[in-house]
């Protein structure tokens, strides 16, 4: 019974991940906009507390160049197609398949097991807090298992925005994982894992718990029958909740995973907190919601495809 939940969740997740991959790529590209505008900590920008007049000639002060204008979802998509070709929208799709196989299969299967274990046998209901708890546990474990594929996916999706000389040009997800292990050490495969785990816990708890809760509420109140309409309504609502909850962590995760560490040089970010502080200082608090439009544009369809496919797969496999 437990294995069946993993199989159902894995099939639905892979179909949903592949069908919405271009939107996920646009989200990553938008989240990386303005990243190079991180202030240099070596430059003193504070006014001295005590200053004395001097007859020395004034020194010319050169203001930093203004950051490039931020562009929207459609513009980013058009630029990618024009500069890199239509196929670029599916850059890293092999990593997406591996990520969904490892991460989503694990979280969906574990959530199904915990849901059956924590459901009250007398009423057949599971309290909302128990659903959230099951989502947190399942999401955290799934993210730890799938982090190498997540790092590879982010890098492959972001590679096209780099100058040709700086691109990594990974051939596939296996090539990316192999080269990262050799060039940066095996630990690089779990770079940003704390962020991945935190994001996955938020996404899984908000997505799966809200889907179940909204679906149960609709059916209990007799608003709709158990069918495609109920599944679409519940899943899109769950996708919106998940996008709002996870976007700030997702932005930081993307930047930490994508940072390029040169041998002998200090990394751009020392960790998640450092990345968050530098991002907010350089670009403002709303930078943590960069890429929200593509996030909800992807999270909504992804969640709809995920749960609608899951419901259909469950019907096909109900006799197994």
Order of alpha helices (4+ residues) and beta strands (2+ residues): alpha-alpha-alpha-alpha-alpha-alpha-alpha-alpha-alpha-alpha-alpha
